[in-house]
Amino acid sequence: MSGFAQHWDKNSNFGARVDEWFLNLFPRPKPFLYNGGGYLTSSFIPTLGTMIFGLIAGRWLRLERTNSEKALMLARRD
């Protein structure tokens, strides 16, 4: 890909560069260059955030409120 879409190329974005730097700080038989599956070590941060927000939303949906009140709670931007 080229232009702005290049940010999402596998093994050629900011997260891949961070992994290359970070994982080579530890002793290894050979230098870390890239992950064949395109996975990133730092991707656990947004994954945890998504999971925690899902848990919060699930707890709100279990409250004793009307469906419209629940929808307003989830859509509210305070």
HTML snippet that shows the backbone in 3Dmol.js (N, CA, C, O; Angstrom):
<script src="https://3Dmol.org/build/3Dmol-min.js"></script>
<div id="view" style="width:600px;height:400px;position:relative"></div>
<script>
const pdb = `
ATOM      1  N   MET A   1       0.833  -1.175   0.000  1.00  0.00           N
ATOM      2  CA  MET A   1       0.000   0.000   0.000  1.00  0.00           C
ATOM      3  C   MET A   1       0.882   1.244   0.000  1.00  0.00           C
ATOM      4  O   MET A   1       2.071   1.190   0.313  1.00  0.00           O
ATOM      5  N   SER A   2       0.273   2.342  -0.353  1.00  0.00           N
ATOM      6  CA  SER A   2       1.029   3.593  -0.365  1.00  0.00           C
ATOM      7  C   SER A   2       0.183   4.689   0.267  1.00  0.00           C
ATOM      8  O   SER A   2      -1.008   4.508   0.517  1.00  0.00           O
ATOM      9  N   GLY A   3       0.812   5.817   0.517  1.00  0.00           N
ATOM     10  CA  GLY A   3       0.109   6.941   1.117  1.00  0.00           C
ATOM     11  C   GLY A   3      -0.282   6.654   2.554  1.00  0.00           C
ATOM     12  O   GLY A   3       0.422   5.944   3.272  1.00  0.00           O
ATOM     13  N   PHE A   4      -1.418   7.217   2.968  1.00  0.00           N
ATOM     14  CA  PHE A   4      -1.870   7.067   4.351  1.00  0.00           C
ATOM     15  C   PHE A   4      -2.189   5.618   4.698  1.00  0.00           C
ATOM     16  O   PHE A   4      -2.001   5.214   5.845  1.00  0.00           O
ATOM     17  N   ALA A   5      -2.664   4.826   3.743  1.00  0.00           N
ATOM     18  CA  ALA A   5      -3.015   3.422   3.988  1.00  0.00           C
ATOM     19  C   ALA A   5      -1.809   2.581   4.364  1.00  0.00           C
ATOM     20  O   ALA A   5      -1.965   1.480   4.891  1.00  0.00           O
ATOM     21  N   GLN A   6      -0.614   3.077   4.103  1.00  0.00           N
ATOM     22  CA  GLN A   6       0.612   2.346   4.420  1.00  0.00           C
ATOM     23  C   GLN A   6       0.757   2.117   5.921  1.00  0.00           C
ATOM     24  O   GLN A   6       1.490   1.218   6.333  1.00  0.00           O
ATOM     25  N   HIS A   7       0.075   2.910   6.746  1.00  0.00           N
ATOM     26  CA  HIS A   7       0.136   2.747   8.197  1.00  0.00           C
ATOM     27  C   HIS A   7      -0.367   1.371   8.637  1.00  0.00           C
ATOM     28  O   HIS A   7      -0.005   0.899   9.715  1.00  0.00           O
ATOM     29  N   TRP A   8      -1.195   0.726   7.817  1.00  0.00           N
ATOM     30  CA  TRP A   8      -1.775  -0.564   8.190  1.00  0.00           C
ATOM     31  C   TRP A   8      -1.111  -1.747   7.484  1.00  0.00           C
ATOM     32  O   TRP A   8      -1.613  -2.867   7.572  1.00  0.00           O
ATOM     33  N   ASP A   9      -0.019  -1.529   6.800  1.00  0.00           N
ATOM     34  CA  ASP A   9       0.723  -2.640   6.202  1.00  0.00           C
ATOM     35  C   ASP A   9       1.280  -3.533   7.309  1.00  0.00           C
ATOM     36  O   ASP A   9       1.729  -3.054   8.351  1.00  0.00           O
ATOM     37  N   LYS A  10       1.239  -4.825   7.061  1.00  0.00           N
ATOM     38  CA  LYS A  10       1.763  -5.768   8.048  1.00  0.00           C
ATOM     39  C   LYS A  10       3.272  -5.616   8.182  1.00  0.00           C
ATOM     40  O   LYS A  10       3.993  -5.557   7.186  1.00  0.00           O
ATOM     41  N   ASN A  11       3.741  -5.554   9.423  1.00  0.00           N
ATOM     42  CA  ASN A  11       5.165  -5.483   9.775  1.00  0.00           C
ATOM     43  C   ASN A  11       5.880  -4.241   9.260  1.00  0.00           C
ATOM     44  O   ASN A  11       7.105  -4.253   9.133  1.00  0.00           O
ATOM     45  N   SER A  12       5.154  -3.176   8.961  1.00  0.00           N
ATOM     46  CA  SER A  12       5.840  -1.956   8.514  1.00  0.00           C
ATOM     47  C   SER A  12       5.210  -0.706   9.115  1.00  0.00           C
ATOM     48  O   SER A  12       5.255   0.365   8.511  1.00  0.00           O
ATOM     49  N   ASN A  13       4.619  -0.840  10.308  1.00  0.00           N
ATOM     50  CA  ASN A  13       4.014   0.319  10.950  1.00  0.00           C
ATOM     51  C   ASN A  13       4.738   0.630  12.264  1.00  0.00           C
ATOM     52  O   ASN A  13       5.733  -0.012  12.601  1.00  0.00           O
ATOM     53  N   PHE A  14       4.228   1.614  12.993  1.00  0.00           N
ATOM     54  CA  PHE A  14       4.868   2.058  14.227  1.00  0.00           C
ATOM     55  C   PHE A  14       4.973   0.924  15.243  1.00  0.00           C
ATOM     56  O   PHE A  14       6.017   0.752  15.873  1.00  0.00           O
ATOM     57  N   GLY A  15       3.896   0.146  15.408  1.00  0.00           N
ATOM     58  CA  GLY A  15       3.911  -0.959  16.367  1.00  0.00           C
ATOM     59  C   GLY A  15       4.971  -1.997  16.036  1.00  0.00           C
ATOM     60  O   GLY A  15       5.599  -2.549  16.941  1.00  0.00           O
ATOM     61  N   ALA A  16       5.178  -2.269  14.765  1.00  0.00           N
ATOM     62  CA  ALA A  16       6.207  -3.229  14.356  1.00  0.00           C
ATOM     63  C   ALA A  16       7.602  -2.692  14.674  1.00  0.00           C
ATOM     64  O   ALA A  16       8.489  -3.449  15.070  1.00  0.00           O
ATOM     65  N   ARG A  17       7.791  -1.387  14.499  1.00  0.00           N
ATOM     66  CA  ARG A  17       9.097  -0.788  14.826  1.00  0.00           C
ATOM     67  C   ARG A  17       9.347  -0.848  16.336  1.00  0.00           C
ATOM     68  O   ARG A  17      10.468  -1.115  16.769  1.00  0.00           O
ATOM     69  N   VAL A  18       8.299  -0.598  17.141  1.00  0.00           N
ATOM     70  CA  VAL A  18       8.441  -0.685  18.595  1.00  0.00           C
ATOM     71  C   VAL A  18       8.792  -2.110  18.993  1.00  0.00           C
ATOM     72  O   VAL A  18       9.680  -2.315  19.820  1.00  0.00           O
ATOM     73  N   ASP A  19       8.110  -3.101  18.420  1.00  0.00           N
ATOM     74  CA  ASP A  19       8.420  -4.501  18.707  1.00  0.00           C
ATOM     75  C   ASP A  19       9.863  -4.837  18.344  1.00  0.00           C
ATOM     76  O   ASP A  19      10.570  -5.497  19.106  1.00  0.00           O
ATOM     77  N   GLU A  20      10.285  -4.377  17.180  1.00  0.00           N
ATOM     78  CA  GLU A  20      11.655  -4.660  16.738  1.00  0.00           C
ATOM     79  C   GLU A  20      12.664  -4.093  17.735  1.00  0.00           C
ATOM     80  O   GLU A  20      13.646  -4.755  18.073  1.00  0.00           O
ATOM     81  N   TRP A  21      12.423  -2.869  18.205  1.00  0.00           N
ATOM     82  CA  TRP A  21      13.319  -2.267  19.189  1.00  0.00           C
ATOM     83  C   TRP A  21      13.233  -2.998  20.534  1.00  0.00           C
ATOM     84  O   TRP A  21      14.252  -3.397  21.098  1.00  0.00           O
ATOM     85  N   PHE A  22      11.990  -3.170  21.045  1.00  0.00           N
ATOM     86  CA  PHE A  22      11.788  -3.712  22.384  1.00  0.00           C
ATOM     87  C   PHE A  22      12.229  -5.166  22.495  1.00  0.00           C
ATOM     88  O   PHE A  22      12.922  -5.525  23.447  1.00  0.00           O
ATOM     89  N   LEU A  23      11.846  -5.999  21.553  1.00  0.00           N
ATOM     90  CA  LEU A  23      12.154  -7.426  21.647  1.00  0.00           C
ATOM     91  C   LEU A  23      13.635  -7.719  21.417  1.00  0.00           C
ATOM     92  O   LEU A  23      14.119  -8.781  21.810  1.00  0.00           O
ATOM     93  N   ASN A  24      14.345  -6.815  20.800  1.00  0.00           N
ATOM     94  CA  ASN A  24      15.790  -7.007  20.634  1.00  0.00           C
ATOM     95  C   ASN A  24      16.586  -6.516  21.839  1.00  0.00           C
ATOM     96  O   ASN A  24      17.811  -6.635  21.861  1.00  0.00           O
ATOM     97  N   LEU A  25      15.896  -5.961  22.850  1.00  0.00           N
ATOM     98  CA  LEU A  25      16.582  -5.594  24.091  1.00  0.00           C
ATOM     99  C   LEU A  25      16.926  -6.834  24.918  1.00  0.00           C
ATOM    100  O   LEU A  25      17.818  -6.790  25.765  1.00  0.00           O
ATOM    101  N   PHE A  26      16.223  -7.931  24.674  1.00  0.00           N
ATOM    102  CA  PHE A  26      16.416  -9.174  25.425  1.00  0.00           C
ATOM    103  C   PHE A  26      17.332 -10.116  24.653  1.00  0.00           C
ATOM    104  O   PHE A  26      17.359 -10.089  23.423  1.00  0.00           O
ATOM    105  N   PRO A  27      18.088 -10.957  25.377  1.00  0.00           N
ATOM    106  CA  PRO A  27      18.961 -11.922  24.682  1.00  0.00           C
ATOM    107  C   PRO A  27      18.130 -12.878  23.820  1.00  0.00           C
ATOM    108  O   PRO A  27      17.124 -13.428  24.267  1.00  0.00           O
ATOM    109  N   ARG A  28      18.570 -13.056  22.592  1.00  0.00           N
ATOM    110  CA  ARG A  28      17.875 -13.937  21.650  1.00  0.00           C
ATOM    111  C   ARG A  28      18.918 -14.701  20.837  1.00  0.00           C
ATOM    112  O   ARG A  28      20.035 -14.217  20.652  1.00  0.00           O
ATOM    113  N   PRO A  29      18.557 -15.898  20.349  1.00  0.00           N
ATOM    114  CA  PRO A  29      19.508 -16.616  19.498  1.00  0.00           C
ATOM    115  C   PRO A  29      19.811 -15.862  18.202  1.00  0.00           C
ATOM    116  O   PRO A  29      20.938 -15.898  17.709  1.00  0.00           O
ATOM    117  N   LYS A  30      18.804 -15.180  17.655  1.00  0.00           N
ATOM    118  CA  LYS A  30      19.006 -14.348  16.469  1.00  0.00           C
ATOM    119  C   LYS A  30      18.119 -13.105  16.617  1.00  0.00           C
ATOM    120  O   LYS A  30      17.100 -13.169  17.303  1.00  0.00           O
ATOM    121  N   PRO A  31      18.474 -11.995  16.003  1.00  0.00           N
ATOM    122  CA  PRO A  31      17.706 -10.753  16.171  1.00  0.00           C
ATOM    123  C   PRO A  31      16.255 -10.899  15.717  1.00  0.00           C
ATOM    124  O   PRO A  31      15.964 -11.580  14.733  1.00  0.00           O
ATOM    125  N   PHE A  32      15.351 -10.249  16.449  1.00  0.00           N
ATOM    126  CA  PHE A  32      13.938 -10.216  16.060  1.00  0.00           C
ATOM    127  C   PHE A  32      13.786  -9.230  14.916  1.00  0.00           C
ATOM    128  O   PHE A  32      14.199  -8.076  15.032  1.00  0.00           O
ATOM    129  N   LEU A  33      13.197  -9.675  13.811  1.00  0.00           N
ATOM    130  CA  LEU A  33      12.982  -8.805  12.653  1.00  0.00           C
ATOM    131  C   LEU A  33      11.515  -8.477  12.459  1.00  0.00           C
ATOM    132  O   LEU A  33      11.167  -7.323  12.207  1.00  0.00           O
ATOM    133  N   TYR A  34      10.634  -9.492  12.575  1.00  0.00           N
ATOM    134  CA  TYR A  34       9.191  -9.283  12.409  1.00  0.00           C
ATOM    135  C   TYR A  34       8.462 -10.535  12.850  1.00  0.00           C
ATOM    136  O   TYR A  34       9.067 -11.596  13.004  1.00  0.00           O
ATOM    137  N   ASN A  35       7.170 -10.409  13.050  1.00  0.00           N
ATOM    138  CA  ASN A  35       6.328 -11.543  13.390  1.00  0.00           C
ATOM    139  C   ASN A  35       5.643 -12.003  12.109  1.00  0.00           C
ATOM    140  O   ASN A  35       5.018 -11.195  11.422  1.00  0.00           O
ATOM    141  N   GLY A  36       5.749 -13.259  11.785  1.00  0.00           N
ATOM    142  CA  GLY A  36       5.185 -13.792  10.552  1.00  0.00           C
ATOM    143  C   GLY A  36       3.680 -13.606  10.437  1.00  0.00           C
ATOM    144  O   GLY A  36       3.160 -13.462   9.330  1.00  0.00           O
ATOM    145  N   GLY A  37       2.978 -13.607  11.553  1.00  0.00           N
ATOM    146  CA  GLY A  37       1.526 -13.434  11.524  1.00  0.00           C
ATOM    147  C   GLY A  37       1.086 -11.986  11.575  1.00  0.00           C
ATOM    148  O   GLY A  37      -0.107 -11.698  11.471  1.00  0.00           O
ATOM    149  N   GLY A  38       2.032 -11.067  11.734  1.00  0.00           N
ATOM    150  CA  GLY A  38       1.690  -9.658  11.805  1.00  0.00           C
ATOM    151  C   GLY A  38       1.235  -9.213  13.178  1.00  0.00           C
ATOM    152  O   GLY A  38       0.734  -8.099  13.330  1.00  0.00           O
ATOM    153  N   TYR A  39       1.399 -10.066  14.186  1.00  0.00           N
ATOM    154  CA  TYR A  39       0.977  -9.715  15.541  1.00  0.00           C
ATOM    155  C   TYR A  39       1.962  -8.738  16.175  1.00  0.00           C
ATOM    156  O   TYR A  39       3.157  -8.758  15.878  1.00  0.00           O
ATOM    157  N   LEU A  40       1.440  -7.882  17.054  1.00  0.00           N
ATOM    158  CA  LEU A  40       2.276  -6.892  17.722  1.00  0.00           C
ATOM    159  C   LEU A  40       2.170  -7.058  19.229  1.00  0.00           C
ATOM    160  O   LEU A  40       1.090  -7.315  19.760  1.00  0.00           O
ATOM    161  N   THR A  41       3.290  -6.912  19.912  1.00  0.00           N
ATOM    162  CA  THR A  41       3.318  -7.012  21.362  1.00  0.00           C
ATOM    163  C   THR A  41       2.470  -5.911  21.992  1.00  0.00           C
ATOM    164  O   THR A  41       1.762  -6.159  22.968  1.00  0.00           O
ATOM    165  N   SER A  42       2.534  -4.711  21.450  1.00  0.00           N
ATOM    166  CA  SER A  42       1.827  -3.576  22.034  1.00  0.00           C
ATOM    167  C   SER A  42       0.324  -3.582  21.744  1.00  0.00           C
ATOM    168  O   SER A  42      -0.386  -2.709  22.242  1.00  0.00           O
ATOM    169  N   SER A  43      -0.176  -4.517  20.971  1.00  0.00           N
ATOM    170  CA  SER A  43      -1.608  -4.528  20.655  1.00  0.00           C
ATOM    171  C   SER A  43      -2.467  -4.954  21.838  1.00  0.00           C
ATOM    172  O   SER A  43      -3.693  -4.872  21.766  1.00  0.00           O
ATOM    173  N   PHE A  44      -1.841  -5.414  22.941  1.00  0.00           N
ATOM    174  CA  PHE A  44      -2.638  -5.790  24.099  1.00  0.00           C
ATOM    175  C   PHE A  44      -3.276  -4.567  24.757  1.00  0.00           C
ATOM    176  O   PHE A  44      -4.281  -4.713  25.452  1.00  0.00           O
ATOM    177  N   ILE A  45      -2.728  -3.372  24.564  1.00  0.00           N
ATOM    178  CA  ILE A  45      -3.271  -2.173  25.208  1.00  0.00           C
ATOM    179  C   ILE A  45      -4.663  -1.836  24.670  1.00  0.00           C
ATOM    180  O   ILE A  45      -5.589  -1.732  25.475  1.00  0.00           O
ATOM    181  N   PRO A  46      -4.870  -1.658  23.361  1.00  0.00           N
ATOM    182  CA  PRO A  46      -6.235  -1.392  22.898  1.00  0.00           C
ATOM    183  C   PRO A  46      -7.161  -2.596  23.091  1.00  0.00           C
ATOM    184  O   PRO A  46      -8.370  -2.430  23.255  1.00  0.00           O
ATOM    185  N   THR A  47      -6.595  -3.804  23.073  1.00  0.00           N
ATOM    186  CA  THR A  47      -7.415  -4.992  23.305  1.00  0.00           C
ATOM    187  C   THR A  47      -7.979  -4.982  24.715  1.00  0.00           C
ATOM    188  O   THR A  47      -9.162  -5.266  24.905  1.00  0.00           O
ATOM    189  N   LEU A  48      -7.158  -4.661  25.709  1.00  0.00           N
ATOM    190  CA  LEU A  48      -7.636  -4.574  27.093  1.00  0.00           C
ATOM    191  C   LEU A  48      -8.656  -3.460  27.258  1.00  0.00           C
ATOM    192  O   LEU A  48      -9.650  -3.630  27.964  1.00  0.00           O
ATOM    193  N   GLY A  49      -8.422  -2.324  26.618  1.00  0.00           N
ATOM    194  CA  GLY A  49      -9.380  -1.218  26.695  1.00  0.00           C
ATOM    195  C   GLY A  49     -10.737  -1.604  26.143  1.00  0.00           C
ATOM    196  O   GLY A  49     -11.764  -1.296  26.747  1.00  0.00           O
ATOM    197  N   THR A  50     -10.751  -2.278  24.997  1.00  0.00           N
ATOM    198  CA  THR A  50     -12.007  -2.732  24.407  1.00  0.00           C
ATOM    199  C   THR A  50     -12.714  -3.715  25.323  1.00  0.00           C
ATOM    200  O   THR A  50     -13.932  -3.642  25.492  1.00  0.00           O
ATOM    201  N   MET A  51     -11.962  -4.632  25.914  1.00  0.00           N
ATOM    202  CA  MET A  51     -12.556  -5.618  26.810  1.00  0.00           C
ATOM    203  C   MET A  51     -13.161  -4.950  28.041  1.00  0.00           C
ATOM    204  O   MET A  51     -14.273  -5.289  28.446  1.00  0.00           O
ATOM    205  N   ILE A  52     -12.439  -4.004  28.639  1.00  0.00           N
ATOM    206  CA  ILE A  52     -12.939  -3.329  29.843  1.00  0.00           C
ATOM    207  C   ILE A  52     -14.189  -2.515  29.522  1.00  0.00           C
ATOM    208  O   ILE A  52     -15.148  -2.541  30.294  1.00  0.00           O
ATOM    209  N   PHE A  53     -14.202  -1.791  28.397  1.00  0.00           N
ATOM    210  CA  PHE A  53     -15.408  -1.046  28.023  1.00  0.00           C
ATOM    211  C   PHE A  53     -16.578  -1.989  27.765  1.00  0.00           C
ATOM    212  O   PHE A  53     -17.719  -1.647  28.077  1.00  0.00           O
ATOM    213  N   GLY A  54     -16.325  -3.150  27.209  1.00  0.00           N
ATOM    214  CA  GLY A  54     -17.387  -4.134  27.003  1.00  0.00           C
ATOM    215  C   GLY A  54     -17.947  -4.644  28.317  1.00  0.00           C
ATOM    216  O   GLY A  54     -19.156  -4.838  28.443  1.00  0.00           O
ATOM    217  N   LEU A  55     -17.078  -4.863  29.298  1.00  0.00           N
ATOM    218  CA  LEU A  55     -17.545  -5.290  30.620  1.00  0.00           C
ATOM    219  C   LEU A  55     -18.399  -4.215  31.286  1.00  0.00           C
ATOM    220  O   LEU A  55     -19.419  -4.521  31.903  1.00  0.00           O
ATOM    221  N   ILE A  56     -17.981  -2.957  31.162  1.00  0.00           N
ATOM    222  CA  ILE A  56     -18.756  -1.860  31.730  1.00  0.00           C
ATOM    223  C   ILE A  56     -20.120  -1.762  31.048  1.00  0.00           C
ATOM    224  O   ILE A  56     -21.141  -1.616  31.720  1.00  0.00           O
ATOM    225  N   ALA A  57     -20.139  -1.841  29.725  1.00  0.00           N
ATOM    226  CA  ALA A  57     -21.402  -1.763  28.986  1.00  0.00           C
ATOM    227  C   ALA A  57     -22.313  -2.933  29.353  1.00  0.00           C
ATOM    228  O   ALA A  57     -23.522  -2.751  29.497  1.00  0.00           O
ATOM    229  N   GLY A  58     -21.754  -4.120  29.505  1.00  0.00           N
ATOM    230  CA  GLY A  58     -22.568  -5.278  29.896  1.00  0.00           C
ATOM    231  C   GLY A  58     -23.172  -5.116  31.264  1.00  0.00           C
ATOM    232  O   GLY A  58     -24.314  -5.512  31.496  1.00  0.00           O
ATOM    233  N   ARG A  59     -22.413  -4.534  32.178  1.00  0.00           N
ATOM    234  CA  ARG A  59     -22.950  -4.302  33.524  1.00  0.00           C
ATOM    235  C   ARG A  59     -24.083  -3.283  33.487  1.00  0.00           C
ATOM    236  O   ARG A  59     -25.090  -3.445  34.177  1.00  0.00           O
ATOM    237  N   TRP A  60     -23.918  -2.225  32.676  1.00  0.00           N
ATOM    238  CA  TRP A  60     -24.981  -1.228  32.544  1.00  0.00           C
ATOM    239  C   TRP A  60     -26.242  -1.848  31.949  1.00  0.00           C
ATOM    240  O   TRP A  60     -27.354  -1.518  32.360  1.00  0.00           O
ATOM    241  N   LEU A  61     -26.068  -2.739  30.991  1.00  0.00           N
ATOM    242  CA  LEU A  61     -27.237  -3.349  30.342  1.00  0.00           C
ATOM    243  C   LEU A  61     -27.998  -4.279  31.273  1.00  0.00           C
ATOM    244  O   LEU A  61     -29.170  -4.566  31.030  1.00  0.00           O
ATOM    245  N   ARG A  62     -27.362  -4.750  32.324  1.00  0.00           N
ATOM    246  CA  ARG A  62     -28.033  -5.638  33.278  1.00  0.00           C
ATOM    247  C   ARG A  62     -28.793  -4.872  34.366  1.00  0.00           C
ATOM    248  O   ARG A  62     -29.481  -5.482  35.184  1.00  0.00           O
ATOM    249  N   LEU A  63     -28.674  -3.547  34.379  1.00  0.00           N
ATOM    250  CA  LEU A  63     -29.367  -2.745  35.385  1.00  0.00           C
ATOM    251  C   LEU A  63     -30.885  -2.815  35.186  1.00  0.00           C
ATOM    252  O   LEU A  63     -31.370  -3.096  34.090  1.00  0.00           O
ATOM    253  N   GLU A  64     -31.614  -2.555  36.264  1.00  0.00           N
ATOM    254  CA  GLU A  64     -33.080  -2.531  36.217  1.00  0.00           C
ATOM    255  C   GLU A  64     -33.534  -1.176  35.679  1.00  0.00           C
ATOM    256  O   GLU A  64     -33.920  -0.298  36.451  1.00  0.00           O
ATOM    257  N   ARG A  65     -33.491  -1.009  34.404  1.00  0.00           N
ATOM    258  CA  ARG A  65     -33.915   0.228  33.742  1.00  0.00           C
ATOM    259  C   ARG A  65     -34.625  -0.119  32.458  1.00  0.00           C
ATOM    260  O   ARG A  65     -34.533  -1.245  31.971  1.00  0.00           O
ATOM    261  N   THR A  66     -35.340   0.857  31.904  1.00  0.00           N
ATOM    262  CA  THR A  66     -36.019   0.620  30.636  1.00  0.00           C
ATOM    263  C   THR A  66     -34.984   0.574  29.519  1.00  0.00           C
ATOM    264  O   THR A  66     -33.854   1.037  29.678  1.00  0.00           O
ATOM    265  N   ASN A  67     -35.391   0.007  28.389  1.00  0.00           N
ATOM    266  CA  ASN A  67     -34.470  -0.087  27.249  1.00  0.00           C
ATOM    267  C   ASN A  67     -34.034   1.290  26.769  1.00  0.00           C
ATOM    268  O   ASN A  67     -32.877   1.472  26.390  1.00  0.00           O
ATOM    269  N   SER A  68     -34.938   2.259  26.779  1.00  0.00           N
ATOM    270  CA  SER A  68     -34.570   3.605  26.327  1.00  0.00           C
ATOM    271  C   SER A  68     -33.575   4.255  27.291  1.00  0.00           C
ATOM    272  O   SER A  68     -32.672   4.969  26.856  1.00  0.00           O
ATOM    273  N   GLU A  69     -33.732   4.014  28.600  1.00  0.00           N
ATOM    274  CA  GLU A  69     -32.760   4.550  29.562  1.00  0.00           C
ATOM    275  C   GLU A  69     -31.390   3.916  29.359  1.00  0.00           C
ATOM    276  O   GLU A  69     -30.367   4.596  29.446  1.00  0.00           O
ATOM    277  N   LYS A  70     -31.373   2.618  29.091  1.00  0.00           N
ATOM    278  CA  LYS A  70     -30.098   1.932  28.844  1.00  0.00           C
ATOM    279  C   LYS A  70     -29.423   2.476  27.590  1.00  0.00           C
ATOM    280  O   LYS A  70     -28.211   2.694  27.577  1.00  0.00           O
ATOM    281  N   ALA A  71     -30.208   2.695  26.538  1.00  0.00           N
ATOM    282  CA  ALA A  71     -29.644   3.229  25.299  1.00  0.00           C
ATOM    283  C   ALA A  71     -29.072   4.623  25.521  1.00  0.00           C
ATOM    284  O   ALA A  71     -28.013   4.955  24.987  1.00  0.00           O
ATOM    285  N   LEU A  72     -29.774   5.444  26.313  1.00  0.00           N
ATOM    286  CA  LEU A  72     -29.270   6.779  26.610  1.00  0.00           C
ATOM    287  C   LEU A  72     -27.974   6.719  27.419  1.00  0.00           C
ATOM    288  O   LEU A  72     -27.063   7.515  27.188  1.00  0.00           O
ATOM    289  N   MET A  73     -27.886   5.786  28.360  1.00  0.00           N
ATOM    290  CA  MET A  73     -26.663   5.636  29.148  1.00  0.00           C
ATOM    291  C   MET A  73     -25.472   5.293  28.261  1.00  0.00           C
ATOM    292  O   MET A  73     -24.380   5.833  28.440  1.00  0.00           O
ATOM    293  N   LEU A  74     -25.685   4.399  27.311  1.00  0.00           N
ATOM    294  CA  LEU A  74     -24.577   3.962  26.439  1.00  0.00           C
ATOM    295  C   LEU A  74     -24.202   5.035  25.418  1.00  0.00           C
ATOM    296  O   LEU A  74     -23.043   5.122  25.014  1.00  0.00           O
ATOM    297  N   ALA A  75     -25.166   5.851  24.999  1.00  0.00           N
ATOM    298  CA  ALA A  75     -24.916   6.855  23.967  1.00  0.00           C
ATOM    299  C   ALA A  75     -24.480   8.203  24.540  1.00  0.00           C
ATOM    300  O   ALA A  75     -24.057   9.084  23.792  1.00  0.00           O
ATOM    301  N   ARG A  76     -24.576   8.365  25.829  1.00  0.00           N
ATOM    302  CA  ARG A  76     -24.276   9.645  26.484  1.00  0.00           C
ATOM    303  C   ARG A  76     -22.814  10.021  26.307  1.00  0.00           C
ATOM    304  O   ARG A  76     -21.930   9.166  26.377  1.00  0.00           O
ATOM    305  N   ARG A  77     -22.567  11.300  26.077  1.00  0.00           N
ATOM    306  CA  ARG A  77     -21.199  11.794  25.901  1.00  0.00           C
ATOM    307  C   ARG A  77     -20.925  12.891  26.915  1.00  0.00           C
ATOM    308  O   ARG A  77     -21.004  14.073  26.580  1.00  0.00           O
ATOM    309  N   ASP A  78     -20.607  12.525  28.133  1.00  0.00           N
ATOM    310  CA  ASP A  78     -20.303  13.519  29.184  1.00  0.00           C
ATOM    311  C   ASP A  78     -18.835  13.797  29.270  1.00  0.00           C
ATOM    312  O   ASP A  78     -18.406  14.604  30.095  1.00  0.00           O
TER     313      ASP A  78
END
`;
const viewer = $3Dmol.createViewer("view");
viewer.addModel(pdb, "pdb");
viewer.setStyle({}, {cartoon: {color: "spectrum"}});
viewer.zoomTo();
viewer.render();
</script>
